[in-house]
Each structure stands twice: as C-alpha cells, then as structure tokens.
Amino acid sequence: MPENGAGLRFRSRDPDALAEVAIRVLRDEQLGERLVAEGLEHIRGFDWADVAASTAELYGEFARLP
C-alpha cells in the first residue's frame, strides 16, 4: 500500500484491499492520528472560493445540457 500525501491508497474496485486499509487504520492509533493531521493539513491548502467557483461553473454546464 503506497502512502503518498494525505491518506492511504488501495486498489480501486477491490473491497478486500479497502478492508485491509480500514483494519490497518483501526488497529494502529498512531497511524489514524497521523492521517487525521495530514488530512487537515491537506484541506488547508484549498482556496474555498476557487472550489465554489468551479462547482458553480460545473453546475452551470449541467444546467445547459439538453
């Protein structure tokens, strides 16, 4: 399981891989605490005004669909 940036990675569409990651986090308190800290740091890097503008633009595109 490679660990890059915030979070842990697992094979997509593989419920066993997801279960392995979940069990690992639940069993390892330090890992869970580290992931929470990394996640909080990661979201601080977002400019929420940009996120809102991108979301509004996307909704506008959907509204113009036939």
HELIX and SHEET records of a PDB file:
HELIX    1   1 PRO A   15  ARG A   27  1                                  13    
HELIX    2   2 GLU A   29  ARG A   44  1                                  16    
HELIX    3   3 TRP A   48  ALA A   63  1                                  16    
END                                                                             
